[in-house]
Amino acid sequence: KAPPDVASQQAMPPPPPATRNGAGVAGGAGFDQDALRGEVDQELLVEKDRNIQDLKDTVEILELKIAKLEQLVRLKDSKISKLQSAISRQVPGENGEPGP
């Protein structure tokens, strides 16, 4: 058998939730709208932070790809320059003289 003070606490219904003005929530919804709004705001911030991090990661990947493509362009330019030099040495000059 439970002590009398515990039994009396079990019989009492819980107090209604309070809002900012101290009154219970209309309609007996049983939650604090300010707390809910805060939770929603926090979830939105977390989601936006996650999106920001994803976008930063994407930017980093794209910057690495750009750097690699720039490196490949420099390499191709170097190869083109070497091939043009080789061609100019093999083709005689425009006035019929041999190349350098």
Order of alpha helices (4+ residues) and beta strands (2+ residues): alpha-alpha
